[in-house]
Amino acid sequence: MTGANIDTSNQPSYDVIVIGGGAGGLNAALVLARARRTVAVVDSGEPRNAPSAHMHSFLSRDGVPPLTVLEAGRAEISRYGVVRIDGRADQVEAAEAGGYVVRLEGGATLDARHVVLATGLRDELPEIPGVRAMWGEDVHFCPYCHGYEVRDRPIVVLGVHPASPGQALLLRQWSPHIVYVPHSRPLTDEERERMDARGVEVVEGPVSTLLSKDGRLHTVELADGRTVECAGVFLFPAMTPNDGAFDGLGCEKDEQGWLVTDRSGRTSRPGLWAVGNVTDSRAQAVTAAGMGAAAAFALNHDLVDEEIERDLAAHRAAAGRSGASVPMC
């Protein structure tokens, strides 16, 4: 029924439904609830940063476990009457009388005037034994999130993405002991020259496995049996936005297939918004929280504008019935 108009006369109704309960979604819900909007958050409980033991670069929350921050956020929005729904939103559809229907996994539906998509993205990890088991612990993506914890120690960067060479050059900022293993992506002559200039060692050959000892990463093993000892591995995963709930609604996407929004998170379709990693793969938790707040501000203004037009029409209709004149500005 993607894109179909649906009768919503018997569904729970909200000003805004936020899909996604991470930092972006919760902060959007908090701001909107404090603006006295009726808000529901549909939360699948699967934040992108869940594998990480700690989050960083978030003022006043540096080093705090991600789930601790989310638990605090859930408690905060509940104080303002936000309804939190444990579940997954399968599809957003246009409602017959305007607004949108959010169809949940299992068949239940909710309706809202506006919808905020804050569902993040999926990290597609390479199929190298040990990578998935240590993802978020000793295997990382973001130097700004986790580089400091392995500063000045041996770091291996795996060449699994076109951006991997740049990741290795960037990590040289955190440690003089960077080893780049091209794995599935050979270096160009220019990239190799940059590695040499930056002091990044290149060890050729595909990786066979990551080895741990006492629960911590200690060695990257290559297919020919050679090993590289390290304190951390960084890689650049392929990233896919979790934006399927908006499929069929005609929201504009860029050449890479990501939703296009303005600075406030407004998509090309009125009433639909997107914030955080679902639109920006580089957004950290603190960035996503700010995006959620920015969307909430703009969204509330849009709702107010709608209400002014509604009230003005009712006022003019009442004045016409009473025979009173309407002042002209």
MIKOL-448468 format. One record per residue: x, y, z of N, C-alpha, C in turn. Coordinates in steps of 0.05 Angstrom, whole numbers, plus 5000, padded with zeros to 4 digits. Example, Ala and Ser with C-alpha at 12.3 -4.5 7.8 and 13.67 -1.06 7.14 Angstrom:
residues 2
R  n.X  n.Y  n.Z ca.X ca.Y ca.Z  c.X  c.Y  c.Z
R 5264 4886 5156 5246 4910 5156 5264 4934 5156
R 5257 4955 5142 5273 4979 5143 5258 5001 5157
end
This chain:
residues 329
R  n.X  n.Y  n.Z ca.X ca.Y ca.Z  c.X  c.Y  c.Z
R 5016 4976 5000 5000 5000 5000 5017 5025 5000
R 5042 5023 4992 5060 5046 4992 5049 5069 4976
R 5048 5092 4989 5039 5116 4975 5009 5119 4974
R 4993 5100 4984 4964 5101 4983 4953 5120 5004
R 4929 5131 4999 4916 5147 5019 4899 5129 5037
R 4901 5134 5063 4889 5115 5083 4870 5130 5101
R 4848 5118 5108 4830 5129 5127 4842 5126 5155
R 4845 5148 5169 4858 5148 5195 4839 5155 5218
R 4813 5152 5214 4794 5161 5233 4795 5146 5260
R 4806 5122 5260 4807 5106 5285 4836 5103 5296
R 4855 5118 5284 4883 5115 5294 4889 5135 5315
R 4908 5128 5334 4918 5149 5353 4931 5171 5337
R 4926 5196 5344 4935 5219 5328 4954 5236 5344
R 4975 5246 5330 4996 5262 5343 5002 5286 5324
R 5013 5307 5336 5024 5328 5320 5048 5318 5304
R 5065 5303 5318 5090 5293 5306 5096 5265 5315
R 5103 5248 5296 5115 5222 5303 5144 5222 5295
R 5161 5215 5314 5190 5213 5309 5196 5183 5306
R 5208 5176 5284 5216 5148 5280 5246 5146 5285
R 5253 5132 5307 5281 5130 5315 5286 5142 5342
R 5298 5127 5360 5302 5136 5387 5331 5141 5395
R 5347 5150 5376 5375 5157 5382 5376 5186 5391
R 5400 5198 5391 5404 5225 5400 5388 5245 5384
R 5387 5241 5357 5372 5260 5340 5342 5259 5345
R 5332 5234 5345 5303 5231 5349 5294 5240 5376
R 5308 5233 5397 5300 5240 5425 5302 5270 5429
R 5323 5283 5417 5325 5312 5421 5303 5327 5406
R 5296 5317 5383 5273 5328 5368 5247 5326 5384
R 5243 5302 5396 5219 5298 5412 5219 5316 5437
R 5242 5320 5449 5243 5336 5473 5236 5365 5467
R 5247 5376 5446 5242 5404 5439 5212 5407 5432
R 5201 5388 5416 5173 5390 5408 5154 5387 5431
R 5161 5369 5450 5144 5366 5473 5144 5391 5490
R 5167 5403 5493 5168 5428 5508 5154 5451 5494
R 5149 5448 5468 5133 5467 5453 5103 5459 5455
R 5097 5440 5472 5070 5431 5478 5057 5417 5454
R 5073 5403 5439 5063 5387 5417 5059 5358 5427
R 5039 5345 5416 5035 5317 5422 5054 5301 5404
R 5071 5284 5417 5093 5271 5403 5094 5242 5411
R 5099 5224 5392 5105 5196 5397 5132 5190 5384
R 5148 5174 5398 5173 5164 5387 5171 5134 5383
R 5175 5125 5358 5176 5097 5352 5206 5088 5353
R 5212 5071 5372 5240 5065 5377 5245 5035 5376
R 5262 5026 5357 5268 4998 5353 5289 4988 5373
R 5301 5007 5387 5321 5000 5407 5347 4989 5395
R 5355 4998 5371 5379 4989 5358 5396 5012 5349
R 5406 5028 5367 5423 5051 5359 5449 5042 5346
R 5459 5058 5327 5483 5051 5313 5507 5048 5331
R 5508 5065 5352 5532 5064 5369 5529 5045 5393
R 5510 5027 5392 5506 5008 5414 5531 4991 5419
R 5546 4982 5398 5569 4965 5404 5592 4980 5419
R 5591 5006 5419 5613 5021 5432 5609 5023 5462
R 5632 5019 5476 5630 5020 5505 5626 5049 5515
R 5637 5068 5500 5635 5096 5509 5632 5114 5485
R 5619 5136 5489 5616 5157 5468 5634 5180 5475
R 5644 5194 5455 5662 5216 5460 5655 5241 5443
R 5668 5263 5450 5664 5288 5436 5636 5299 5439
R 5622 5292 5460 5596 5303 5467 5599 5318 5493
R 5598 5344 5492 5603 5360 5515 5585 5352 5539
R 5596 5348 5562 5584 5339 5587 5577 5309 5587
R 5581 5295 5564 5575 5267 5563 5599 5251 5553
R 5623 5263 5552 5646 5250 5541 5654 5226 5559
R 5656 5202 5546 5664 5178 5560 5641 5163 5572
R 5616 5173 5568 5593 5159 5579 5583 5137 5560
R 5575 5114 5570 5564 5094 5553 5540 5104 5537
R 5539 5098 5511 5517 5108 5494 5489 5101 5505
R 5486 5077 5515 5459 5069 5525 5452 5085 5550
R 5471 5093 5565 5465 5109 5589 5454 5136 5581
R 5465 5148 5560 5455 5173 5549 5426 5170 5539
R 5421 5148 5524 5395 5144 5514 5374 5139 5536
R 5382 5125 5557 5364 5120 5579 5357 5147 5593
R 5376 5164 5595 5371 5191 5607 5352 5206 5589
R 5356 5205 5562 5339 5219 5544 5311 5208 5544
R 5307 5182 5546 5281 5171 5548 5266 5180 5573
R 5280 5182 5595 5268 5192 5619 5260 5221 5617
R 5277 5237 5603 5271 5265 5600 5246 5270 5583
R 5244 5255 5560 5220 5260 5544 5195 5250 5557
R 5197 5230 5574 5173 5219 5587 5162 5240 5606
R 5179 5257 5618 5169 5277 5636 5151 5298 5622
R 5154 5300 5596 5138 5319 5581 5115 5306 5566
R 5110 5281 5572 5087 5267 5561 5091 5255 5534
R 5116 5252 5525 5121 5239 5499 5114 5209 5502
R 5100 5198 5483 5094 5170 5482 5116 5155 5468
R 5129 5137 5481 5150 5121 5469 5140 5093 5463
R 5142 5085 5437 5131 5060 5428 5155 5042 5420
R 5158 5019 5434 5178 4999 5427 5169 4985 5403
R 5183 4989 5381 5175 4976 5356 5190 4987 5333
R 5182 4979 5309 5195 4987 5284 5173 4998 5265
R 5179 5020 5253 5161 5031 5233 5168 5020 5205
R 5149 5006 5193 5154 4994 5167 5151 5014 5144
R 5131 5032 5146 5124 5049 5124 5109 5074 5133
R 5115 5096 5120 5100 5120 5124 5083 5125 5099
R 5058 5131 5102 5040 5133 5079 5023 5159 5082
R 5014 5169 5059 4998 5194 5059 4970 5187 5070
R 4960 5204 5087 4933 5201 5098 4912 5215 5081
R 4888 5204 5081 4867 5215 5064 4860 5243 5070
R 4860 5250 5095 4852 5277 5103 4876 5296 5107
R 4899 5288 5098 4924 5304 5103 4941 5291 5124
R 4966 5299 5125 4984 5287 5144 4993 5259 5135
R 5002 5243 5154 5014 5217 5147 5005 5195 5167
R 5006 5171 5157 5002 5147 5173 5029 5133 5175
R 5035 5125 5200 5059 5109 5205 5050 5081 5211
R 5058 5063 5193 5050 5035 5196 5072 5020 5210
R 5066 5008 5233 5085 4994 5250 5087 4965 5242
R 5110 4953 5248 5114 4925 5244 5093 4909 5260
R 5078 4892 5247 5056 4878 5261 5029 4888 5253
R 5028 4912 5239 5003 4921 5228 4990 4945 5242
R 4998 4952 5267 4986 4975 5280 4994 5001 5265
R 4976 5021 5266 4982 5046 5253 4977 5070 5272
R 4992 5091 5266 4989 5117 5280 4987 5138 5259
R 4975 5161 5266 4975 5182 5246 4985 5208 5259
R 4997 5225 5242 5010 5249 5252 5009 5270 5230
R 5010 5295 5238 5012 5317 5219 5039 5318 5205
R 5060 5313 5221 5087 5313 5210 5102 5288 5220
R 5122 5279 5206 5138 5256 5213 5168 5264 5212
R 5183 5256 5232 5212 5260 5232 5226 5233 5231
R 5242 5229 5211 5257 5204 5207 5285 5207 5220
R 5291 5191 5240 5316 5192 5254 5327 5164 5258
R 5327 5148 5237 5332 5119 5239 5361 5111 5233
R 5378 5131 5229 5407 5125 5226 5414 5110 5200
R 5435 5095 5202 5445 5080 5179 5456 5053 5187
R 5461 5036 5167 5473 5010 5172 5502 5010 5163
R 5520 5001 5180 5548 4997 5173 5552 4970 5162
R 5559 4968 5136 5564 4943 5123 5593 4936 5126
R 5599 4917 5144 5627 4910 5151 5638 4889 5132
R 5664 4890 5127 5677 4870 5110 5676 4843 5124
R 5674 4822 5108 5673 4795 5119 5701 4784 5126
R 5713 4797 5146 5739 4788 5156 5735 4778 5184
R 5742 4753 5189 5738 4742 5216 5750 4760 5238
R 5734 4765 5258 5742 4782 5280 5733 4810 5279
R 5726 4820 5255 5718 4848 5252 5691 4852 5266
R 5672 4836 5261 5645 4841 5272 5646 4836 5303
R 5661 4817 5312 5662 4811 5340 5674 4834 5356
R 5693 4848 5344 5707 4870 5358 5698 4898 5350
R 5677 4899 5333 5667 4925 5324 5657 4941 5347
R 5667 4966 5350 5659 4983 5371 5676 4980 5396
R 5693 4959 5397 5711 4955 5420 5739 4963 5412
R 5752 4947 5395 5779 4953 5385 5780 4957 5355
R 5757 4954 5341 5755 4960 5313 5735 4983 5310
R 5744 5004 5296 5729 5029 5296 5728 5041 5268
R 5710 5061 5266 5709 5077 5241 5718 5105 5246
R 5709 5119 5267 5713 5147 5270 5737 5154 5287
R 5758 5167 5276 5781 5175 5292 5773 5196 5314
R 5754 5213 5308 5747 5233 5328 5732 5221 5352
R 5720 5198 5348 5706 5184 5369 5725 5166 5385
R 5745 5154 5372 5760 5133 5385 5790 5135 5381
R 5799 5154 5366 5828 5157 5361 5844 5163 5386
R 5833 5179 5404 5848 5187 5427 5855 5164 5445
R 5837 5144 5446 5841 5121 5464 5864 5103 5455
R 5873 5105 5430 5896 5090 5421 5918 5108 5411
R 5919 5132 5422 5939 5152 5415 5967 5140 5420
R 5985 5146 5401 6013 5139 5403 6018 5108 5403
R 5998 5093 5399 6001 5064 5398 5998 5054 5369
R 6006 5029 5364 6004 5018 5336 5975 5015 5327
R 5969 5026 5304 5942 5025 5292 5944 5014 5264
R 5926 4996 5257 5925 4985 5230 5899 4996 5217
R 5902 5006 5192 5879 5015 5177 5875 4996 5153
R 5851 4985 5150 5846 4966 5129 5835 4980 5104
R 5846 4973 5081 5837 4985 5056 5814 4970 5045
R 5790 4979 5053 5765 4965 5044 5745 4984 5031
R 5753 5009 5027 5735 5030 5017 5751 5051 5003
R 5740 5065 4983 5755 5086 4970 5766 5108 4989
R 5752 5111 5012 5761 5132 5031 5782 5122 5050
R 5789 5096 5049 5808 5084 5068 5835 5097 5068
R 5847 5104 5045 5873 5117 5047 5872 5144 5062
R 5851 5159 5057 5848 5184 5072 5845 5180 5101
R 5832 5158 5109 5829 5152 5137 5856 5146 5150
R 5873 5132 5136 5900 5126 5147 5916 5152 5150
R 5915 5169 5130 5929 5195 5131 5919 5212 5154
R 5893 5212 5159 5881 5227 5181 5890 5216 5208
R 5891 5190 5211 5898 5177 5236 5927 5182 5245
R 5943 5190 5225 5971 5197 5232 5972 5220 5252
R 5950 5235 5254 5948 5257 5273 5948 5246 5302
R 5938 5221 5306 5935 5210 5332 5959 5192 5340
R 5973 5181 5321 5995 5163 5327 6016 5163 5305
R 6041 5161 5312 6062 5159 5291 6065 5130 5281
R 6050 5111 5293 6053 5083 5286 6028 5073 5271
R 6025 5082 5246 6003 5075 5230 6012 5056 5208
R 5998 5033 5206 6004 5014 5184 5979 5012 5167
R 5983 5015 5141 5960 5013 5122 5962 4987 5107
R 5941 4970 5109 5940 4945 5094 5920 4948 5072
R 5928 4949 5047 5909 4954 5025 5887 4933 5023
R 5891 4909 5032 5871 4887 5032 5858 4884 5004
R 5834 4895 5000 5820 4891 4974 5822 4915 4956
R 5837 4936 4964 5838 4960 4948 5867 4969 4945
R 5881 4962 4923 5909 4970 4919 5911 5001 4918
R 5934 5011 4927 5939 5039 4927 5947 5049 4900
R 5939 5073 4893 5949 5086 4869 5977 5097 4875
R 5992 5104 4855 6019 5116 4859 6017 5141 4875
R 5997 5158 4870 5994 5182 4885 5988 5177 4915
R 5970 5158 4920 5964 5151 4947 5988 5140 4962
R 6004 5124 4948 6028 5112 4961 6048 5135 4967
R 6050 5154 4950 6068 5176 4955 6059 5192 4980
R 6033 5196 4982 6023 5209 5006 6028 5193 5031
R 6025 5167 5030 6032 5150 5053 6061 5154 5061
R 6079 5153 5041 6107 5156 5047 6113 5183 5059
R 6101 5204 5048 6105 5231 5058 6095 5235 5087
R 6074 5221 5093 6061 5224 5119 6074 5205 5140
R 6090 5186 5131 6103 5168 5149 6085 5144 5157
R 6067 5137 5138 6049 5114 5142 6062 5089 5129
R 6066 5069 5144 6077 5044 5133 6056 5029 5118
R 6063 5018 5095 6045 5002 5079 6054 4973 5079
R 6036 4955 5087 6041 4927 5088 6022 4914 5068
R 6033 4903 5046 6016 4892 5025 6005 4865 5032
R 5982 4859 5020 5970 4833 5023 5942 4834 5036
R 5925 4815 5028 5898 4814 5040 5900 4804 5069
R 5880 4814 5085 5879 4806 5113 5862 4780 5115
R 5871 4761 5132 5856 4737 5135 5839 4737 5160
R 5849 4750 5182 5834 4750 5207 5846 4770 5227
R 5829 4778 5246 5838 4794 5268 5839 4776 5293
R 5861 4776 5307 5865 4759 5330 5864 4774 5356
R 5850 4763 5376 5848 4775 5402 5862 4758 5423
R 5868 4771 5445 5880 4758 5468 5869 4769 5493
R 5858 4752 5510 5845 4762 5535 5823 4782 5529
R 5809 4777 5506 5786 4794 5499 5793 4820 5485
R 5819 4825 5479 5827 4849 5466 5842 4843 5440
R 5838 4860 5420 5853 4857 5395 5883 4860 5400
R 5899 4843 5387 5928 4847 5389 5942 4843 5363
R 5930 4829 5343 5944 4823 5318 5926 4822 5294
R 5935 4833 5272 5923 4830 5246 5939 4809 5231
R 5926 4788 5222 5940 4767 5208 5934 4768 5178
R 5955 4767 5162 5951 4768 5133 5948 4740 5122
R 5939 4738 5097 5933 4712 5084 5958 4695 5082
R 5982 4707 5080 6006 4691 5077 6019 4684 5104
R 6005 4690 5126 6015 4683 5152 6029 4705 5167
R 6037 4727 5153 6050 4749 5167 6030 4762 5186
R 6041 4775 5207 6024 4788 5227 6033 4816 5232
R 6015 4833 5240 6020 4860 5248 6007 4865 5275
R 6024 4870 5295 6013 4875 5321 6001 4903 5323
R 5979 4906 5337 5967 4932 5339 5949 4934 5363
R 5943 4959 5370 5924 4964 5392 5896 4970 5383
R 5894 4976 5357 5868 4983 5346 5868 4980 5316
R 5845 4974 5304 5841 4973 5276 5819 4993 5268
R 5824 5008 5247 5804 5026 5236 5797 5018 5208
R 5772 5020 5201 5763 5015 5174 5740 5033 5167
R 5736 5036 5141 5714 5054 5131 5693 5036 5120
R 5670 5031 5135 5650 5013 5125 5633 5025 5102
R 5621 5008 5086 5600 5018 5068 5576 5025 5085
R 5563 5047 5079 5541 5057 5096 5515 5059 5079
R 5494 5049 5090 5468 5050 5077 5447 5063 5096
R 5434 5084 5087 5415 5097 5105 5390 5080 5109
R 5380 5081 5134 5355 5066 5140 5331 5084 5134
R 5327 5090 5109 5306 5109 5101 5282 5095 5087
R 5280 5069 5089 5259 5054 5074 5231 5063 5082
R 5227 5073 5106 5201 5081 5114 5189 5104 5097
R 5207 5119 5084 5198 5141 5066 5195 5132 5037
R 5201 5107 5031 5199 5098 5003 5171 5103 4992
R 5170 5111 4968 5144 5115 4954 5131 5142 4959
R 5144 5159 4975 5132 5185 4981 5143 5208 4964
R 5162 5201 4947 5173 5221 4928 5193 5240 4940
R 5205 5234 4962 5226 5252 4973 5250 5251 4956
R 5261 5275 4950 5284 5277 4933 5309 5264 4946
R 5325 5251 4929 5350 5239 4938 5373 5249 4921
R 5397 5248 4932 5420 5258 4916 5431 5235 4899
R 5453 5240 4885 5464 5221 4867 5473 5195 4880
R 5479 5196 4906 5488 5173 4921 5464 5158 4933
R 5440 5169 4930 5416 5155 4940 5408 5163 4968
R 5419 5186 4979 5413 5195 5006 5392 5217 5004
R 5374 5218 5024 5353 5238 5025 5366 5266 5025
R 5353 5283 5010 5362 5312 5008 5344 5328 5028
R 5357 5343 5045 5343 5360 5064 5355 5388 5064
R 5340 5407 5074 5352 5433 5079 5366 5433 5106
R 5377 5456 5114 5393 5457 5139 5377 5449 5164
R 5350 5452 5162 5334 5445 5185 5324 5416 5185
R 5331 5401 5164 5322 5373 5162 5296 5370 5146
R 5286 5391 5133 5262 5389 5117 5268 5375 5091
R 5252 5354 5085 5255 5340 5059 5240 5356 5038
R 5241 5345 5013 5227 5359 4991 5196 5355 4993
R 5187 5337 5011 5158 5334 5014 5149 5346 5040
R 5129 5365 5039 5120 5379 5063 5111 5359 5085
R 5120 5364 5109 5112 5348 5132 5130 5325 5138
R 5150 5320 5121 5169 5299 5125 5197 5310 5130
R 5210 5301 5151 5235 5311 5160 5255 5288 5165
R 5280 5293 5163 5300 5272 5168 5325 5285 5181
R 5335 5271 5202 5358 5282 5217 5377 5260 5225
R 5402 5267 5230 5422 5248 5239 5434 5232 5217
R 5443 5208 5223 5458 5192 5204 5441 5182 5180
R 5415 5184 5182 5398 5176 5159 5402 5195 5136
R 5413 5219 5141 5419 5238 5120 5448 5246 5119
R 5463 5242 5141 5491 5251 5142 5507 5229 5156
R 5523 5215 5140 5539 5193 5151 5560 5202 5171
R 5568 5228 5170 5589 5238 5187 5579 5248 5214
R 5553 5249 5218 5541 5260 5242 5547 5243 5266
R 5561 5255 5286 5565 5242 5312 5539 5245 5328
R 5538 5233 5352 5515 5235 5368 5508 5264 5375
R 5529 5280 5381 5524 5308 5388 5513 5323 5364
R 5523 5316 5340 5513 5329 5316 5484 5322 5311
R 5478 5296 5314 5451 5287 5309 5431 5301 5329
R 5440 5304 5354 5423 5317 5374 5417 5346 5365
R 5438 5360 5355 5433 5387 5345 5415 5388 5321
R 5418 5368 5303 5400 5366 5280 5372 5362 5288
R 5368 5345 5309 5341 5340 5319 5328 5366 5330
R 5344 5381 5345 5334 5407 5355 5327 5426 5333
R 5345 5428 5313 5340 5447 5291 5314 5439 5276
R 5310 5413 5271 5286 5405 5257 5261 5411 5274
R 5263 5407 5300 5240 5412 5318 5232 5441 5317
R 5252 5459 5318 5246 5488 5316 5231 5494 5291
R 5242 5486 5268 5229 5492 5242 5202 5479 5239
R 5200 5454 5248 5175 5439 5246 5153 5453 5262
R 5160 5461 5286 5139 5475 5302 5130 5500 5289
R 5148 5515 5277 5140 5540 5263 5122 5533 5239
R 5127 5511 5225 5109 5502 5204 5081 5496 5215
R 5080 5482 5237 5054 5476 5249 5040 5501 5258
R 5054 5520 5269 5042 5545 5277 5031 5560 5253
R 5046 5560 5231 5036 5573 5206 5011 5560 5196
R 5010 5533 5198 4985 5518 5190 4962 5526 5207
R 4967 5529 5233 4946 5535 5252 4936 5564 5249
R 4955 5582 5242 4946 5610 5238 4928 5611 5213
R 4935 5597 5192 4918 5597 5168 4890 5585 5175
R 4890 5563 5190 4865 5551 5198 4848 5570 5215
R 4860 5583 5234 4846 5601 5252 4837 5626 5237
R 4853 5635 5218 4846 5659 5203 4821 5652 5185
R 4821 5629 5173 4798 5621 5157 4773 5619 5174
R 4775 5607 5198 4752 5605 5216 4743 5633 5225
R 4762 5650 5230 4755 5678 5239 4740 5693 5217
R 4750 5690 5193 4737 5704 5171 4709 5693 5165
R 4707 5666 5167 4680 5654 5163 4661 5663 5184
R 4670 5664 5210 4652 5674 5231 4644 5703 5227
R 4664 5719 5219 4658 5747 5214 4638 5751 5191
R 4640 5734 5171 4622 5735 5149 4594 5728 5157
R 4591 5708 5174 4564 5700 5183 4551 5721 5201
R 4568 5735 5216 4556 5756 5234 4553 5782 5220
R 4563 5785 5196 4560 5810 5182 4581 5830 5190
R 4600 5823 5207 4621 5842 5216 4642 5844 5194
R 4654 5866 5193 4675 5870 5173 4701 5860 5185
R 4719 5850 5168 4745 5840 5176 4765 5862 5172
R 4779 5871 5193 4799 5892 5189 4820 5884 5169
R 4828 5904 5152 4848 5899 5133 4874 5912 5141
R 4896 5898 5138 4922 5910 5146 4932 5927 5123
end
